[in-house]
Amino acid sequence: MTVASTATPTGSAGVTATRTADVIVVGSGPAGLSAALFAHRLGEQVLVLEKGATHGGTAVKAAACFWVPNNDLMRARGYHDTKESTLRFIARSARPLGYDPADPHLGLADWQYRQLEAFYDNAWTAVQTLQEMDALHTTIDSPLGVLLPDYLVLPEDETPVGRALFPMRADGTVGDGIDMINQLKAGVDRRGIPLLLHHQVTDVVLDDTGAVVGVTAATPQDPATTFSARKAVVFASGGFTHNDEMRRNFLSGPTFGGCAVTTNTGDFIDIAGRLGTQLRNMNYAWMAPLLVEKAIAQDPGLHGICLCGGDAMLWVNKYGRRITNEKAPYNEATQSFFHWDPHRAEYPNIVQFMIWDQRVADRYGFEGYGNPVPPDPDQAPHVLRAGTLGELADRIDQRLARLAPHTGGVRLEPGFTDTLRTTVATFNAYARAGKDPEFHRGETPIEPLYSGPAQEDNPANPTMYPLADTGPYYAVIIGAGTLDTKGGPLTSPNGQVLGRSGAPIPGLYGVGNCVASASGQAFYAGGATIGPIFAMAYLTAEAASREPVRQPATR
Ligand SMILES: Cc1cc2nc3c(=O)[nH]c(=O)nc-3n(C[C@H](O)[C@H](O)[C@H](O)COP(=O)(O)OP(=O)(O)OC[C@H]3O[C@@H](n4cnc5c(N)ncnc54)[C@H](O)[C@@H]3O)c2cc1C
């Protein structure tokens, strides 16, 4: 599948280059900054062009865990993984229908298997190299106080803790995405690598042989400035979360938006499409539930609900029924929104309502990890409050009426409140027993950790507690969204963007969420996006550095 192509080849040689570098990097998230650092380390003159007003991309919102198989820090703690176990774990979660442990490629497509192998073989080397460059310092400790377990629990995963690493601050404490970006950016600055903000790359420049020798970029001053690349252009421009048209046409389920940086509009899909590249994995994204109102308002501060706080808390659909494990890892919980009812011809769960009681409001309100329970509900206009479940239903329905133009007109069904009361009674019985026989809430190691501050009230199952018999009760409206998408042009394990014939397009590279991810549908562990990004950026820089020097784009 390719995006519509234009009659003329993209860009053209023979234009004046205002700036020249060996390697031009497009985008300044973790993929772009690390690729720039790796290329500079190999002696290349590097230039980074960033569309936004600030650098760092989506990672500034991230917890910035990065999943690194077979790292020294885990080995030092006595955890040993194997290539076989790691690849089987990812393969089974990435393509569950194709997974075949007897197949030499585990049932994966050739490109996918080769990328995952390259990831396993190079991720720790890449992270160590950043550390040696004083551009990223790493700890195995997590902000949650214990080593972060993987999200999916599968027999193939023989080492379910130890691969998740975090940035480490100068004082030795666990850092986050801002710390990661600050450290990478400081490394870029120390090396004198220019990073130009407000530079949206709009096209690539080709020479007579079809090799990429530069880019054009739109700036506030000039809609088409040309930059020349002697060796390579590396796209690291993020996914297409903020391109409604692409989201509607490529993603496998309806979403309300996402929390990637708002400049991630899939620019590389169009640019690469004009060159005749092959697209892969366009139907999947790194998914998370979102606050629907903030997503519709395109709030730039929007976070995915990575941590769904509270024990006396449940989600119901418009019929008042609970339909999923609310504590399931965010990518998995998001799948619950997509169920299609053929009889009614509707998505009955397209929006859901997260409901909690005063006890949860008092104990679980904090900002961070997208927790929907706010520290002060009065300061959170998206939070609805009422004295009884019936009144809460009225509030929810009034809010739904306002949102109807964006939600396909979803309203609460007649009988919602009665069904909700039954659902709450059933949930409360499960909570008292400490067992959720329908949805298995709290049964995997990650769930209590992502439940909010540890509570001792229900040792049988700390993720569940009966909702109070009396109000006040609270609710927010939630729906499906993306942290960012993970489909795009097909690349080799070295980040070379492949053309229609399968051969690399000379001089053109891609890394991160702007290209096809070998992870398929999976979000198997925290850090599953940034871990592979570092490995691929490392290999991409090596391959870009090996490119022959080409005649820069000149008039
Ligand atoms: C709330 C939240 C929490 C997360 N937590 C984690 C986590 O703990 N671990 C993890 O692995 N992942 C996490 N992620 C995901 C992670 O942040 C992304 O997968 C990662 O940032 C992708 O890196 P990237 O460099 O490919 O893209 P981005 O970080 O999105 O950077 C892309 C950059 O390219 C720029 N750009 C776009 N188009 C152009 C253009 N045409 N010209 C020039 N520049 C352009 C953008 O402005 C942006 O700065 C989280 C995401 C969110 C939203």
PDBQT file of the ligand as one rigid body, heavy atoms in Angstrom, charges set to zero:
ROOT
HETATM    1  C1  LIG A 601       2.248  10.176  27.830  1.00  0.00    +0.000 C 
HETATM    2  C2  LIG A 601       3.273   9.378  27.115  1.00  0.00    +0.000 A 
HETATM    3  C3  LIG A 601       4.098   8.504  27.831  1.00  0.00    +0.000 A 
HETATM    4  C4  LIG A 601       5.051   7.723  27.142  1.00  0.00    +0.000 A 
HETATM    5  N1  LIG A 601       5.887   6.913  27.868  1.00  0.00    +0.000 NA
HETATM    6  C5  LIG A 601       6.818   6.154  27.206  1.00  0.00    +0.000 A 
HETATM    7  C6  LIG A 601       7.738   5.337  27.926  1.00  0.00    +0.000 A 
HETATM    8  O1  LIG A 601       7.809   5.343  29.150  1.00  0.00    +0.000 OA
HETATM    9  N2  LIG A 601       8.583   4.543  27.208  1.00  0.00    +0.000 N 
HETATM   10  C7  LIG A 601       8.571   4.517  25.840  1.00  0.00    +0.000 A 
HETATM   11  O2  LIG A 601       9.332   3.738  25.235  1.00  0.00    +0.000 OA
HETATM   12  N3  LIG A 601       7.744   5.331  25.136  1.00  0.00    +0.000 NA
HETATM   13  C8  LIG A 601       6.890   6.154  25.787  1.00  0.00    +0.000 A 
HETATM   14  N4  LIG A 601       6.066   6.984  25.089  1.00  0.00    +0.000 N 
HETATM   15  C9  LIG A 601       6.185   7.014  23.618  1.00  0.00    +0.000 C 
HETATM   16  C10 LIG A 601       7.422   7.804  23.192  1.00  0.00    +0.000 C 
HETATM   17  O3  LIG A 601       7.388   9.105  23.731  1.00  0.00    +0.000 OA
HETATM   18  C11 LIG A 601       7.484   7.886  21.659  1.00  0.00    +0.000 C 
HETATM   19  O4  LIG A 601       7.317   6.602  21.120  1.00  0.00    +0.000 OA
HETATM   20  C12 LIG A 601       8.817   8.476  21.236  1.00  0.00    +0.000 C 
HETATM   21  O5  LIG A 601       8.920   9.818  21.675  1.00  0.00    +0.000 OA
HETATM   22  C13 LIG A 601       8.981   8.408  19.720  1.00  0.00    +0.000 C 
HETATM   23  O6  LIG A 601      10.180   9.010  19.363  1.00  0.00    +0.000 OA
HETATM   24  P1  LIG A 601      10.386   9.653  17.913  1.00  0.00    +0.000 P 
HETATM   25  O7  LIG A 601      11.694  10.374  18.002  1.00  0.00    +0.000 OA
HETATM   26  O8  LIG A 601      10.176   8.619  16.887  1.00  0.00    +0.000 OA
HETATM   27  O9  LIG A 601       9.181  10.695  17.763  1.00  0.00    +0.000 OA
HETATM   28  P2  LIG A 601       8.841  11.992  18.602  1.00  0.00    +0.000 P 
HETATM   29  O10 LIG A 601       9.398  11.931  19.970  1.00  0.00    +0.000 OA
HETATM   30  O11 LIG A 601       7.383  12.158  18.507  1.00  0.00    +0.000 OA
HETATM   31  O12 LIG A 601       9.613  13.154  17.836  1.00  0.00    +0.000 OA
HETATM   32  C14 LIG A 601       9.297  13.482  16.510  1.00  0.00    +0.000 C 
HETATM   33  C15 LIG A 601       9.756  14.901  16.242  1.00  0.00    +0.000 C 
HETATM   34  O13 LIG A 601       9.727  15.144  14.833  1.00  0.00    +0.000 OA
HETATM   35  C16 LIG A 601       9.234  16.453  14.618  1.00  0.00    +0.000 C 
HETATM   36  N5  LIG A 601       8.692  16.543  13.255  1.00  0.00    +0.000 N 
HETATM   37  C17 LIG A 601       7.524  16.031  12.779  1.00  0.00    +0.000 A 
HETATM   38  N6  LIG A 601       7.406  16.297  11.468  1.00  0.00    +0.000 NA
HETATM   39  C18 LIG A 601       8.499  17.007  11.105  1.00  0.00    +0.000 A 
HETATM   40  C19 LIG A 601       8.922  17.597   9.885  1.00  0.00    +0.000 A 
HETATM   41  N7  LIG A 601       8.202  17.491   8.762  1.00  0.00    +0.000 N 
HETATM   42  N8  LIG A 601      10.096  18.303   9.866  1.00  0.00    +0.000 NA
HETATM   43  C20 LIG A 601      10.863  18.446  10.996  1.00  0.00    +0.000 A 
HETATM   44  N9  LIG A 601      10.488  17.886  12.193  1.00  0.00    +0.000 NA
HETATM   45  C21 LIG A 601       9.325  17.172  12.231  1.00  0.00    +0.000 A 
HETATM   46  C22 LIG A 601       8.200  16.641  15.694  1.00  0.00    +0.000 C 
HETATM   47  O14 LIG A 601       7.918  18.006  15.903  1.00  0.00    +0.000 OA
HETATM   48  C23 LIG A 601       8.861  15.954  16.875  1.00  0.00    +0.000 C 
HETATM   49  O15 LIG A 601       9.643  16.867  17.620  1.00  0.00    +0.000 OA
HETATM   50  C24 LIG A 601       5.142   7.801  25.742  1.00  0.00    +0.000 A 
HETATM   51  C25 LIG A 601       4.333   8.690  25.044  1.00  0.00    +0.000 A 
HETATM   52  C26 LIG A 601       3.416   9.480  25.719  1.00  0.00    +0.000 A 
HETATM   53  C27 LIG A 601       2.578  10.437  24.933  1.00  0.00    +0.000 C 
ENDROOT
TORSDOF 0
